[in-house]
Amino acid sequence: NLTICDCDGGGECEGNYGGGSGGCLRVSRGANLNIYGGTYTNLATANTEHGGAVVIITNTAYSGAAAGSAPNESTFNFYGGTISGGKTTGSGGNLNVYSSKCTFNMYGGTIENGQADVNGGNIRSYGTVNLLGGTITGGSATGNGDDVFIYDGTLTIGGEMNIGSIYLNGKSFEIHSSGLEPENPIEIIGIGKFATNVLTDLGACFKAAGEIVYDATAKTLTIQ
């Protein structure tokens, strides 16, 4: 486990790694990373393949894994600080949750200005993503999902989140109502379904090109 507090403030981690994954930080083989502050970016002149600044990956997806080895679950808990300016020739300009066995929990802080040549300017995920506080903004992707691209896995949105846009890949996800505000709607691109934990229609907290349908009996929002 690694915990970074940046207790004095102003700490910076400037990666300079290109040609692989995780230009600044790689969380792999069952490791856990906790970040409470600081700034993290990748300054590599040759862009990384996935996760320009940070990648969360299992041992089986890692190039050094033994044949047939069981995947280890890795987790990144982000409480505060800034992940900014990551670039990748693949997906996940700032962060890539590269496996279904990996988890990213965001409780605060900022993820911004990531660039991806494929999908997920700021974040791309195959695993579990819990967005419970903080800001995700300013990303750009040549493919889909300028800020967040959810390819597969689990997505939970709650708390006081400020997200520019989310691309859904036709999956089902969860919403928790605390902190979601109609005055600051989250843009949803693609199609998907949210199960909610409240009886009220949260459709006004989102905006989409398609229709947002609320089912009061099933307590779901469907974007179609």
WOURKA-V632914 format. One record per backbone hydrogen bond with DSSP energy under -1.0 kcal/mol. NH is the residue of the N-H (numbers start at 1). CO is the residue of the C=O. E is the energy in kcal/mol with one decimal. If there is no record, write none. Layout:
NH;CO;E
NH;CO;E
//
This chain:
2;32;-2.6
4;34;-3.0
13;39;-3.1
15;41;-2.8
22;50;-1.9
23;51;-1.3
24;53;-2.0
25;53;-2.5
27;55;-2.9
31;28;-1.2
33;75;-2.6
34;2;-2.8
35;77;-2.5
36;4;-3.0
39;11;-1.7
40;82;-2.6
41;13;-2.1
43;15;-4.1
48;87;-1.1
49;20;-4.5
51;91;-1.8
52;92;-1.8
54;94;-2.2
55;25;-1.7
56;96;-2.6
57;27;-2.9
65;62;-2.0
69;66;-1.9
75;31;-1.5
76;103;-2.3
77;33;-3.1
78;105;-3.2
79;35;-3.2
80;35;-1.1
82;38;-2.8
83;110;-2.6
84;40;-2.5
85;112;-1.6
88;115;-1.9
89;48;-2.7
92;119;-2.2
93;120;-2.3
94;122;-1.1
95;122;-2.1
96;54;-1.5
97;124;-2.6
98;56;-2.5
98;96;-1.1
102;99;-1.6
103;74;-2.2
104;128;-2.8
105;76;-2.6
106;130;-3.0
107;78;-3.1
108;78;-1.1
110;81;-2.4
111;135;-2.6
112;83;-2.5
113;137;-1.5
115;86;-2.5
116;140;-2.1
117;88;-1.9
118;90;-2.1
120;144;-2.5
121;145;-2.5
123;147;-2.1
124;95;-1.7
125;149;-2.0
126;97;-2.6
128;102;-2.5
129;154;-3.1
130;104;-2.7
131;156;-3.1
132;106;-2.9
134;160;-1.6
135;109;-2.2
136;162;-2.9
137;111;-2.1
140;114;-2.0
142;116;-2.0
143;118;-3.1
148;165;-1.1
149;123;-2.4
150;167;-2.6
151;125;-1.8
152;125;-1.5
154;127;-1.9
156;129;-2.3
157;174;-1.7
158;131;-2.5
161;159;-1.2
162;134;-2.2
164;136;-2.1
166;187;-2.5
167;148;-2.9
168;189;-2.8
170;191;-2.1
173;193;-3.2
174;155;-2.3
175;195;-2.4
176;157;-3.3
180;177;-1.9
184;181;-1.5
186;205;-2.5
187;164;-1.2
188;207;-3.1
189;166;-3.1
192;223;-1.5
193;171;-2.1
194;221;-3.2
195;173;-3.2
196;219;-2.7
205;202;-2.1
206;203;-1.7
207;186;-2.2
213;222;-2.8
215;220;-2.7
219;215;-1.8
220;215;-1.3
221;194;-2.7
222;213;-2.7
223;192;-3.0
224;211;-2.6
//
